[in-house]
């Protein structure tokens, strides 16, 4: 996503003021913009931010670094760590933002489930856009060849999960403003 000026900081602040405190789980496949959008939400809202990738066990990072996709067994300790971070925020009644691919409904049932005060933000983009972004960046362990395995595993959120779904084809500023507006509805 390109950064594009043109949206006023006033528009962003007005949209942010309408967002109720919550724990935001920013989900999507690699290249969807999770880290970028979450970092901007952190900057604007001032809520604590946890990069979900940092919670992966070293074995997961090494497996991905070598181009091997994670399976459900690999992901379980990571998803539990994400859930613990969310529970920690909720226990202290603090808002927060965490990134997590949360590709399957079963994963989201573990990380979000029926927890009150958690909002799911689903970022999506077309495969050519995702691949272009992945090829243009440096990531510690997510290699471009893993994108297809993520797309194959993806189960888009159902309406009963109440996702805020935003397509990330525009600029970072436009995407963040759309997320804020949708969260404030």
Buried (B, 14 or more C-beta within 10 A) or exposed (E): BEEEEEBEEEEBEBBBEEBEEBBBBBBBBBBBBBBBBBBBBBEBBEBBBBBBBEBBBEEBBEBBBEEBBBEEEBBBBBBEBBBEBBBBBBEEEEBBBBBBBBBBBEBBEBBBEEBEBBBBBBBBBEEEBBBEBBEEEEBEBBBBEBBEBBEEBBEEBEEEBEBBBBBBEBBBBBBBBBBBBBBBE
